[in-house]
Amino acid sequence: MFEPRGLDAVKPAALGYRMPAEWEPHTATWLSWPRPEGISFPESYERVMPAFAQMVDALGDSERACINVWDAAHEADVRRQLLRHGARDGHVSFHRHPAHEPWCRDHGPIFLKRSEAPQTVIVDWAYNAWGGKYPPYDLDDAVPTRVAELLQLPVYAPKMILEGGSIEVNGSGTLLTTTSCLLNPNRNPDLTQAQIEAAMREYLGVSNILWLGDGIEGDDTDGHIDDLTRFVDRTTVVTVLEENSEDPNYEPLQENLRALAGMCAEDGTPLVVRSLPMPARIDREGLRLPASYANFYIANKVVLLPVFADPKDAEAIATLEAAFPGRRVVPIDCRELIWGLGAFHCLTQQQPA
């Protein structure tokens, strides 16, 4: 039974709910498909379709793909694109949940789990398109509740702005985020850091919140953690590092590395820190694009890895193969996709089993 919950309800953490780690079993991956007339891929919709199709096809080895579309015409176009680019679609379902942007990680539902019934709930954080940068965003903001209605799941609405790409959890109580994003006044100007931390504890079931600093150049999210540092198991992270000391990303990423060296998981175990390279900078129309190997997505049987026809691609592939020996790493060319300022982690949102 769908049961809306508000600020006065008992918070999900108090009822035993937690946000699972991404490597825990999934029922499905949720996606919001772009439109040719959308703003994410100006004049490049057709050029990004191969990456989208390869992403959907790779998920066919792993789990269901639930795709949010506007209407029947939009669904028909997606089906044509998948067929055109040779992607399997037997694992795909379509849902009339329109969104202006395709970045489902940020506007989509965040699922929590517990062992008692109801076992799954949705958290519907408020959403303002990364600090009000890309209006309108009313439809995107409504997606989590629409999904909750479809799945008949209880939904919590914290009334605090938070994008899924701004947080990274190990599933056991530890959360990584950045001050540059979550403490940015364009998100929650009336909330203190302590209040933001309290909301994450209450609505995500975490106890140990770790803060990094700045994001990478060109990232319009103000520094999402999923372009920087990712958990690959409960106590191990991979973090991107820039080897060129003249690059603007060099020092912020070194500062994050130094911070990670002093961080521990929720039980006091020091984090093991592995490095991921950064690809060579990619510029288009005078803008630096936020290309990062950290924007990978962990599905049940595969890891979707953005690559950039760069000499560092091979190192990134090898690093993730070592981190996920039970999964197949699927490298997909994202030189066109990154023009939308995101990659596979930004596009996806996992529904835990």
C-alpha positions as CSV (number, residue, x, y, z in Angstrom):
1,M,0.0,0.0,0.0
2,F,1.4,3.4,-1.0
3,E,1.7,5.4,2.2
4,P,3.0,9.0,2.0
5,R,5.0,10.0,5.0
6,G,6.0,13.5,6.1
7,L,8.3,15.4,8.4
8,D,6.3,14.4,11.5
9,A,6.6,10.7,10.9
10,V,9.1,8.4,12.5
11,K,12.3,8.7,10.5
12,P,13.4,5.7,8.4
13,A,16.7,5.1,10.3
14,A,14.7,4.8,13.5
15,L,12.7,2.0,11.9
16,G,15.9,0.1,10.8
17,Y,16.2,1.3,7.2
18,R,19.5,1.9,5.5
19,M,20.7,2.8,2.1
20,P,22.4,-0.3,0.6
21,A,25.8,-0.1,-1.0
22,E,25.7,-0.1,-4.8
23,W,27.4,-3.5,-5.1
24,E,24.5,-5.2,-3.1
25,P,22.0,-7.1,-5.2
26,H,19.7,-5.1,-7.4
27,T,16.2,-5.7,-8.7
28,A,16.5,-3.1,-11.4
29,T,18.3,0.0,-12.7
30,W,16.2,3.1,-13.3
31,L,17.0,5.5,-16.1
32,S,15.4,8.7,-17.4
33,W,15.8,8.9,-21.2
34,P,16.7,12.2,-22.8
35,R,14.7,13.8,-25.6
36,P,16.0,15.2,-28.9
37,E,14.7,18.6,-27.9
38,G,16.2,18.4,-24.4
39,I,18.9,20.6,-23.0
40,S,21.4,18.0,-21.8
41,F,22.8,17.2,-25.3
42,P,22.5,20.3,-27.4
43,E,22.6,19.2,-31.1
44,S,24.2,15.9,-30.1
45,Y,21.2,13.6,-29.2
46,E,21.9,11.2,-32.0
47,R,25.6,11.1,-31.2
48,V,25.0,10.0,-27.6
49,M,22.6,7.3,-28.5
50,P,25.3,4.6,-29.0
51,A,26.5,5.1,-25.4
52,F,22.9,4.9,-24.1
53,A,22.2,1.8,-26.1
54,Q,25.4,0.1,-25.0
55,M,24.5,0.9,-21.4
56,V,21.1,-0.7,-21.7
57,D,22.5,-3.7,-23.6
58,A,25.1,-4.3,-20.9
59,L,22.4,-4.3,-18.2
60,G,20.7,-7.1,-20.1
61,D,23.3,-9.5,-18.6
62,S,22.6,-8.2,-15.1
63,E,19.1,-6.9,-14.2
64,R,16.0,-5.1,-15.4
65,A,16.2,-1.6,-16.9
66,C,13.3,0.6,-16.0
67,I,13.3,3.6,-18.4
68,N,11.3,6.8,-17.6
69,V,9.8,8.4,-20.7
70,W,7.4,11.2,-21.4
71,D,4.8,9.5,-23.5
72,A,4.1,6.8,-26.2
73,A,6.0,8.8,-28.9
74,H,9.1,9.0,-26.6
75,E,8.9,5.3,-25.8
76,A,8.7,4.5,-29.5
77,D,11.8,6.6,-30.2
78,V,13.7,4.9,-27.5
79,R,12.7,1.5,-28.9
80,R,13.9,2.6,-32.3
81,Q,17.2,3.8,-30.9
82,L,17.8,0.5,-29.1
83,L,17.0,-1.5,-32.2
84,R,19.1,0.7,-34.4
85,H,22.2,0.3,-32.2
86,G,21.8,-3.4,-31.6
87,A,20.8,-3.3,-27.9
88,R,18.7,-6.1,-26.4
89,D,15.4,-4.9,-24.9
90,G,13.8,-8.0,-23.4
91,H,14.8,-6.7,-19.9
92,V,13.5,-3.2,-20.5
93,S,10.3,-1.7,-19.2
94,F,9.0,1.8,-19.9
95,H,7.2,4.1,-17.4
96,R,5.5,7.5,-18.0
97,H,7.6,9.5,-15.6
98,P,8.7,12.6,-17.6
99,A,11.9,14.4,-16.6
100,H,13.6,17.4,-18.3
101,E,17.0,15.9,-17.6
102,P,18.3,12.3,-18.0
103,W,20.4,12.3,-14.8
104,C,18.3,9.9,-12.8
105,R,21.0,9.5,-10.1
106,D,20.2,13.0,-9.0
107,H,16.4,13.4,-9.5
108,G,15.4,9.7,-9.1
109,P,14.3,7.8,-6.0
110,I,16.7,6.6,-3.4
111,F,15.7,3.2,-2.1
112,L,16.2,2.1,1.5
113,K,16.1,-1.5,2.8
114,R,15.5,-3.4,6.1
115,S,14.7,-7.0,6.9
116,E,11.2,-6.4,8.3
117,A,8.1,-5.6,6.2
118,P,7.8,-3.3,4.5
119,Q,11.3,-4.1,3.4
120,T,11.8,-1.3,0.9
121,V,10.9,2.4,1.1
122,I,11.8,5.5,-1.1
123,V,13.3,8.7,0.0
124,D,12.2,11.7,-2.1
125,W,14.8,14.4,-1.5
126,A,14.0,17.9,-2.8
127,Y,15.6,18.7,-6.1
128,N,16.5,22.1,-7.7
129,A,18.7,21.1,-10.7
130,W,22.0,21.6,-9.0
131,G,21.4,24.9,-7.4
132,G,18.8,26.2,-9.8
133,K,21.1,26.1,-12.8
134,Y,18.7,24.5,-15.3
135,P,15.0,25.3,-14.9
136,P,12.4,24.0,-15.2
137,Y,12.9,21.0,-12.9
138,D,9.4,20.4,-11.5
139,L,8.9,17.2,-13.4
140,D,12.3,15.8,-12.4
141,D,11.5,16.6,-8.8
142,A,8.3,14.5,-9.0
143,V,10.0,11.3,-10.3
144,P,10.7,9.6,-6.9
145,T,7.1,9.9,-5.8
146,R,5.8,8.7,-9.2
147,V,8.0,5.7,-8.9
148,A,6.8,5.1,-5.3
149,E,3.2,5.2,-6.5
150,L,4.0,2.7,-9.3
151,L,5.8,0.3,-7.0
152,Q,3.3,0.9,-4.1
153,L,6.2,1.7,-1.7
154,P,6.1,4.1,1.3
155,V,7.9,7.4,0.5
156,Y,9.6,9.8,2.9
157,A,10.1,13.5,1.9
158,P,12.8,15.2,4.0
159,K,12.2,18.6,2.3
160,M,16.0,19.0,2.0
161,I,17.8,19.3,-1.3
162,L,20.1,16.4,-2.0
163,E,21.2,14.8,-5.3
164,G,22.1,11.1,-5.4
165,G,25.4,11.9,-7.0
166,S,26.4,14.0,-4.0
167,I,26.6,11.0,-1.7
168,E,28.4,7.6,-1.7
169,V,27.7,4.9,0.9
170,N,29.3,1.7,1.9
171,G,26.0,0.2,3.1
172,S,27.2,-0.3,6.7
173,G,26.9,3.2,8.0
174,T,29.5,5.3,6.3
175,L,28.8,8.1,3.8
176,L,31.2,10.2,1.7
177,T,30.3,13.6,0.4
178,T,31.8,17.0,-0.4
179,T,31.6,20.4,1.3
180,S,31.7,22.1,-2.1
181,C,28.3,20.6,-3.0
182,L,26.2,19.9,0.1
183,L,27.3,23.0,1.9
184,N,26.9,25.2,-1.1
185,P,24.4,28.0,-0.3
186,N,22.5,27.2,-3.6
187,R,21.2,24.0,-2.1
188,N,20.1,24.5,1.5
189,P,21.1,28.0,2.6
190,D,19.0,27.9,5.8
191,L,20.6,24.6,7.1
192,T,23.8,24.2,9.0
193,Q,26.3,21.4,8.4
194,A,25.0,19.8,11.6
195,Q,21.4,19.9,10.4
196,I,22.4,18.5,7.0
197,E,24.3,15.7,8.7
198,A,21.3,15.0,11.0
199,A,19.0,14.7,8.0
200,M,21.3,12.2,6.2
201,R,21.6,10.1,9.4
202,E,17.8,10.1,9.9
203,Y,16.8,9.5,6.2
204,L,19.7,7.3,4.9
205,G,20.5,5.2,8.0
206,V,24.2,6.3,8.2
207,S,26.2,7.1,11.3
208,N,29.6,8.1,10.0
209,I,29.8,11.1,7.6
210,L,33.1,11.9,5.9
211,W,33.6,15.2,4.1
212,L,35.9,15.8,1.1
213,G,36.5,19.2,-0.4
214,D,36.3,20.4,-4.0
215,G,35.3,18.6,-7.2
216,I,36.8,18.6,-10.6
217,E,36.9,21.4,-13.1
218,G,33.9,21.6,-15.4
219,D,31.6,19.8,-13.0
220,D,28.4,21.8,-12.9
221,T,27.1,19.9,-9.9
222,D,29.5,21.9,-7.6
223,G,31.6,18.8,-6.9
224,H,29.6,15.6,-6.8
225,I,31.4,12.8,-5.0
226,D,30.7,10.3,-7.9
227,D,33.3,12.1,-10.0
228,L,35.9,11.9,-7.2
229,T,35.8,9.0,-4.8
230,R,33.8,5.7,-4.7
231,F,33.5,2.8,-2.3
232,V,34.4,-0.6,-3.9
233,D,33.9,-2.5,-0.6
234,R,33.1,-1.6,3.0
235,T,36.5,-0.2,3.8
236,T,38.1,0.5,0.4
237,V,37.7,3.4,-1.9
238,V,39.1,4.4,-5.3
239,T,39.8,8.1,-5.8
240,V,40.8,9.9,-8.9
241,L,44.2,11.6,-9.1
242,E,45.6,14.0,-11.7
243,E,49.3,13.4,-12.5
244,N,50.0,16.8,-14.2
245,S,50.8,19.2,-11.4
246,E,50.0,22.1,-13.7
247,D,46.4,21.0,-14.2
248,P,43.8,22.8,-12.1
249,N,42.5,19.5,-10.8
250,Y,45.9,18.4,-9.4
251,E,45.8,20.2,-6.0
252,P,42.1,19.7,-5.1
253,L,42.5,15.9,-5.8
254,Q,45.7,15.8,-3.8
255,E,43.8,17.5,-0.9
256,N,41.1,14.9,-1.1
257,L,43.7,12.2,-1.1
258,R,45.3,13.6,2.1
259,A,41.9,13.8,3.7
260,L,41.1,10.2,2.9
261,A,44.4,9.1,4.4
262,G,43.0,10.1,7.8
263,M,39.5,8.7,7.4
264,C,37.9,5.5,8.9
265,A,34.9,3.4,8.3
266,E,32.1,3.3,10.9
267,D,33.8,0.7,13.1
268,G,37.1,2.7,13.1
269,T,38.9,0.7,10.4
270,P,41.1,3.0,8.4
271,L,40.0,3.3,4.7
272,V,42.1,1.6,2.1
273,V,42.7,4.1,-0.7
274,R,43.4,3.0,-4.3
275,S,44.0,5.5,-7.0
276,L,42.2,5.9,-10.4
277,P,43.9,8.0,-13.1
278,M,42.3,11.0,-14.7
279,P,42.0,11.1,-18.5
280,A,43.5,13.9,-20.4
281,R,41.4,17.0,-20.4
282,I,38.5,17.2,-22.9
283,D,37.4,20.7,-24.1
284,R,34.5,21.6,-26.3
285,E,33.3,25.0,-27.3
286,G,35.6,26.7,-24.8
287,L,34.4,24.5,-21.9
288,R,36.3,21.9,-20.0
289,L,34.2,18.8,-19.6
290,P,34.2,16.7,-16.3
291,A,35.6,13.5,-17.7
292,S,36.2,11.1,-14.8
293,Y,36.7,7.3,-14.5
294,A,35.1,7.5,-11.1
295,N,31.7,7.9,-12.7
296,F,31.3,4.1,-13.1
297,Y,28.1,2.2,-12.2
298,I,28.1,-1.1,-10.3
299,A,25.3,-3.4,-11.6
300,N,24.7,-7.0,-10.5
301,K,27.1,-8.7,-13.0
302,V,28.8,-5.8,-14.8
303,V,30.5,-2.5,-14.0
304,L,29.8,0.2,-16.6
305,L,32.9,2.3,-17.0
306,P,33.1,5.5,-19.0
307,V,36.2,5.6,-21.2
308,F,37.5,8.4,-23.5
309,A,39.9,6.9,-26.1
310,D,42.7,7.9,-23.8
311,P,45.9,6.0,-22.9
312,K,44.7,6.0,-19.3
313,D,41.6,3.9,-20.2
314,A,43.5,0.7,-19.8
315,E,44.7,1.6,-16.3
316,A,41.2,2.4,-15.2
317,I,39.8,-0.8,-16.6
318,A,42.5,-2.8,-14.8
319,T,41.9,-1.0,-11.5
320,L,38.2,-1.8,-11.6
321,E,38.7,-5.4,-12.7
322,A,40.9,-5.9,-9.7
323,A,38.3,-4.2,-7.4
324,F,35.4,-6.2,-8.8
325,P,36.7,-9.7,-9.7
326,G,33.2,-11.2,-9.8
327,R,31.9,-8.6,-12.3
328,R,32.6,-7.9,-16.0
329,V,34.0,-4.4,-16.5
330,V,32.3,-2.9,-19.6
331,P,34.2,0.1,-21.0
332,I,31.9,2.4,-23.1
333,D,33.2,5.4,-25.1
334,C,31.8,8.5,-23.4
335,R,33.5,11.2,-25.5
336,E,30.0,12.4,-26.7
337,L,28.1,11.6,-23.5
338,I,30.4,13.7,-21.4
339,W,29.2,16.8,-23.4
340,G,26.1,16.5,-21.2
341,L,28.5,16.8,-18.2
342,G,27.9,13.4,-16.8
343,A,28.4,9.7,-17.4
344,F,26.9,6.3,-16.3
345,H,26.7,6.8,-12.5
346,C,24.9,10.1,-13.2
347,L,22.4,8.3,-15.5
348,T,21.5,5.4,-13.3
349,Q,19.7,4.7,-10.0
350,Q,19.7,1.2,-8.5
351,Q,16.6,-0.4,-7.0
352,P,17.9,-2.9,-4.4
353,A,16.6,-6.5,-4.3
